[in-house]
Amino acid sequence: MIYDRVALIGLGLIASSMAHAMRAHGLAGTIVGHARSAETREAARQIGFVDEVFATAAETVQGADLVVLCVPVGAMGQVAAEIGPHLKPGATVTDVGSVKQAVIAAVAPHLPAGVHFVPGHPIAGTEHSGPYSGFAGLFRNRWWLLTPLPGGDPAATAQLRALCEAIGANVDEMEAEHHDLVLAVTSHTPHLIAYTMVGVADDLARVTDSEVVQYSAAGFRDFTRIAASDPTMWRDVFLTNKDATLEILGRFTEELFALQRAIRTGDGEMLFDYFTRTRAIRRGIIEAGQDTAAPDFGRSKAGR
């Protein structure tokens, strides 16, 4: 057991998966939770991945050794303000948001002295959300990034790291600013592009909805999977990681213009060389164990 009492604020995919994994490996003595929606709270009770469900975040964190904020990035500050006065001295607070600088700015001011804040981000998920979507294997061989604050307690970071590793994740640490730039490349901008491509298909009057559904090739199907992600979460991500996302979008636009020029001028050599370089990145992802070369793009439910 790594923590005696863990409080999960927000009971969707990540929180429920954490609870299932902690329960499966005996990593927490007691797991409690809170969700804003009464429907979600009732679902958590019925599923039973938490020992107790509370109606308020303030009640939930009392006596907790670890508090995990699993709410949209835009709600982090409000939740931190609510729980701050009720946190146990010596407790660790972490989060699972995919933006780190904005979360630190929103949360840190509300945490009292003696409480350790170790921001985190599990790079794991599916297009599904809600308490019923969680499963214990979600984090297996996925990266969990921690962005400890300068002057923070190394022991608190080490304990949280041990929990993440025990539920199957690979853990790395980096500065918050660098994290936000990396995720703008690997997650945020690709999501925005996916949303855009699906929107283009929806707006193209010469292609019917039935044709889009019936004749979707693998590439477009992948875009629709990504674009099915939680809209509240992604709205908050783009608004709070604005600078990094705009920087990468600018670079993407430059690359797109270069490809447009090559297609227009018939520069097959440029296209072949470009696609060869990008293919190598895909091979690197597979070799790193972050996906498989299977026809289902590595998203079968076998990993559950």
HULINPE-V433328 format. One record per residue. N is the residue number from 1. RES is the residue in three letters. PSI is psi in whole degrees, -180 to 180 (999 if undefined). BURIAL is 1 if it has 16 or more other C-alpha atoms within 10 Angstrom, else 0. D_CENTER is the distance of its C-alpha to the mean C-alpha in whole Angstrom. Layout:
BEGIN
N/RES/PSI/BURIAL/D_CENTER  N/RES/PSI/BURIAL/D_CENTER
END
This chain:
BEGIN
1/MET/134/0/25  2/ILE/-38/1/23  3/TYR/140/1/23  4/ASP/-44/0/25  5/ARG/125/1/23  6/VAL/132/1/20  7/ALA/125/1/18  8/LEU/120/1/15  9/ILE/110/1/15  10/GLY/128/1/13  11/LEU/47/1/14  12/GLY/-149/1/12  13/LEU/-52/1/10  14/ILE/-47/1/8  15/ALA/-45/1/11  16/SER/-37/1/13  17/SER/-40/1/12  18/MET/-44/1/13  19/ALA/-46/1/16  20/HIS/-43/1/17  21/ALA/-44/1/17  22/MET/-40/1/18  23/ARG/-44/1/21  24/ALA/-33/0/22  25/HIS/5/0/22  26/GLY/44/0/24  27/LEU/-12/1/22  28/ALA/139/1/22  29/GLY/-49/0/25  30/THR/138/1/24  31/ILE/123/1/21  32/VAL/163/1/21  33/GLY/165/1/19  34/HIS/142/1/19  35/ALA/149/1/18  36/ARG/-35/0/19  37/SER/130/0/21  38/ALA/-34/0/24  39/GLU/-43/0/23  40/THR/-40/1/19  41/ARG/-42/1/21  42/GLU/-38/0/24  43/ALA/-42/1/22  44/ALA/-38/1/20  45/ARG/-44/1/24  46/GLN/-41/0/25  47/ILE/-39/0/22  48/GLY/22/0/23  49/PHE/-9/1/20  50/VAL/154/1/21  51/ASP/-29/0/24  52/GLU/145/1/25  53/VAL/134/1/23  54/PHE/155/1/24  55/ALA/-21/0/25  56/THR/153/1/24  57/ALA/-35/1/21  58/ALA/-44/1/24  59/GLU/-38/1/26  60/THR/-38/1/23  61/VAL/-10/1/22  62/GLN/124/1/26  63/GLY/2/1/27  64/ALA/138/1/23  65/ASP/-30/1/23  66/LEU/129/1/19  67/VAL/126/1/17  68/VAL/118/1/13  69/LEU/107/1/12  70/CYS/42/1/10  71/VAL/164/1/11  72/PRO/149/1/10  73/VAL/-39/1/10  74/GLY/-16/1/14  75/ALA/-3/1/15  76/MET/-45/1/14  77/GLY/-43/1/18  78/GLN/-43/0/20  79/VAL/-42/1/18  80/ALA/-40/1/19  81/ALA/-35/1/22  82/GLU/-41/1/23  83/ILE/-20/1/22  84/GLY/-52/1/24  85/PRO/-12/0/27  86/HIS/4/1/26  87/LEU/143/1/25  88/LYS/133/1/27  89/PRO/132/0/28  90/GLY/-4/0/26  91/ALA/158/1/23  92/THR/134/1/20  93/VAL/132/1/17  94/THR/175/1/13  95/ASP/174/1/10  96/VAL/20/1/6  97/GLY/148/1/6  98/SER/5/1/5  99/VAL/138/1/9  100/LYS/-42/1/11  101/GLN/-45/1/15  102/ALA/-37/1/15  103/VAL/-43/1/13  104/ILE/-44/1/16  105/ALA/-34/0/18  106/ALA/-34/1/18  107/VAL/-47/1/17  108/ALA/-43/1/20  109/PRO/-20/0/23  110/HIS/-4/1/23  111/LEU/130/1/23  112/PRO/162/1/26  113/ALA/143/0/28  114/GLY/-8/0/27  115/VAL/133/1/24  116/HIS/124/1/21  117/PHE/116/1/18  118/VAL/92/1/16  119/PRO/146/1/13  120/GLY/166/1/10  121/HIS/104/1/6  122/PRO/122/1/6  123/ILE/74/1/5  124/ALA/148/0/6  125/GLY/176/1/6  126/THR/179/1/9  127/GLU/-4/0/11  128/HIS/157/0/12  129/SER/171/1/11  130/GLY/166/1/14  131/PRO/-26/1/15  132/TYR/-11/1/17  133/SER/-10/0/14  134/GLY/151/1/13  135/PHE/150/1/15  136/ALA/-28/1/16  137/GLY/7/1/15  138/LEU/-37/1/11  139/PHE/0/1/11  140/ARG/121/1/14  141/ASN/23/1/15  142/ARG/158/1/11  143/TRP/141/1/10  144/TRP/111/1/9  145/LEU/133/1/10  146/LEU/140/1/12  147/THR/72/1/14  148/PRO/146/1/17  149/LEU/148/1/20  150/PRO/133/0/23  151/GLY/4/0/26  152/GLY/170/0/23  153/ASP/115/1/24  154/PRO/-32/0/24  155/ALA/-39/0/24  156/ALA/-41/1/22  157/THR/-43/1/19  158/ALA/-39/0/21  159/GLN/-43/0/21  160/LEU/-40/1/17  161/ARG/-42/1/17  162/ALA/-39/0/19  163/LEU/-48/1/17  164/CYS/-42/1/14  165/GLU/-36/1/17  166/ALA/-25/1/19  167/ILE/13/1/16  168/GLY/-2/1/16  169/ALA/154/1/13  170/ASN/132/1/14  171/VAL/137/1/14  172/ASP/158/0/15  173/GLU/143/0/16  174/MET/167/0/16  175/GLU/150/0/17  176/ALA/-42/1/15  177/GLU/-43/0/17  178/HIS/-40/0/16  179/HIS/-47/1/12  180/ASP/-34/1/12  181/LEU/-44/1/15  182/VAL/-45/0/13  183/LEU/-27/1/10  184/ALA/-34/1/12  185/VAL/-49/1/14  186/THR/-19/0/12  187/SER/-55/0/9  188/HIS/-52/1/10  189/THR/-42/1/14  190/PRO/-38/1/14  191/HIS/-43/1/12  192/LEU/-40/1/15  193/ILE/-41/1/17  194/ALA/-46/1/16  195/TYR/-41/1/17  196/THR/-44/0/20  197/MET/-40/1/22  198/VAL/-38/1/21  199/GLY/-38/0/23  200/VAL/-46/0/26  201/ALA/-38/0/26  202/ASP/-32/0/27  203/ASP/-14/0/29  204/LEU/103/0/31  205/ALA/-26/0/34  206/ARG/-7/0/36  207/VAL/121/0/33  208/THR/160/0/33  209/ASP/-40/0/30  210/SER/-36/0/32  211/GLU/-40/0/32  212/VAL/-43/0/28  213/VAL/-47/0/27  214/GLN/-36/0/30  215/TYR/21/0/30  216/SER/121/0/27  217/ALA/171/0/26  218/ALA/-40/0/24  219/GLY/-47/0/22  220/PHE/-38/1/22  221/ARG/-40/0/21  222/ASP/-40/0/18  223/PHE/-43/1/17  224/THR/-34/1/18  225/ARG/-47/1/15  226/ILE/-42/1/13  227/ALA/-7/1/14  228/ALA/1/1/14  229/SER/164/1/11  230/ASP/120/0/11  231/PRO/-35/0/13  232/THR/-46/0/13  233/MET/-46/1/9  234/TRP/-31/1/10  235/ARG/-47/0/13  236/ASP/-37/1/12  237/VAL/-48/1/10  238/PHE/-34/1/13  239/LEU/-28/0/15  240/THR/-16/1/14  241/ASN/43/1/14  242/LYS/-51/0/17  243/ASP/-48/0/19  244/ALA/-41/1/17  245/THR/-42/1/16  246/LEU/-36/0/19  247/GLU/-47/0/21  248/ILE/-35/1/19  249/LEU/-38/1/20  250/GLY/-44/0/23  251/ARG/-39/0/23  252/PHE/-42/1/22  253/THR/-41/0/25  254/GLU/-43/0/28  255/GLU/-40/0/27  256/LEU/-41/0/27  257/PHE/-40/0/30  258/ALA/-40/0/31  259/LEU/-39/1/31  260/GLN/-43/0/32  261/ARG/-42/0/35  262/ALA/-40/0/36  263/ILE/-44/0/36  264/ARG/-39/0/38  265/THR/-1/0/40  266/GLY/31/0/40  267/ASP/79/0/39  268/GLY/-32/0/38  269/GLU/-43/0/38  270/MET/-45/0/35  271/LEU/-44/0/33  272/PHE/-45/0/34  273/ASP/-41/0/33  274/TYR/-48/0/30  275/PHE/-30/0/28  276/THR/-42/0/30  277/ARG/-42/0/27  278/THR/-31/0/24  279/ARG/-36/0/25  280/ALA/-34/0/25  281/ILE/-42/0/22  282/ARG/-43/0/21  283/ARG/-37/0/23  284/GLY/-38/0/21  285/ILE/-42/0/18  286/ILE/-44/0/20  287/GLU/-29/0/22  288/ALA/-2/0/19  289/GLY/16/0/18  290/GLN/0/0/15  291/ASP/175/1/16  292/THR/167/1/20  293/ALA/10/0/23  294/ALA/151/0/23  295/PRO/-23/0/24  296/ASP/15/0/21  297/PHE/28/0/19  298/GLY/17/0/18  299/ARG/26/0/16  300/SER/164/0/19  301/LYS/7/0/19  302/ALA/-30/0/21  303/GLY/-11/0/18  304/ARG/999/0/18
END
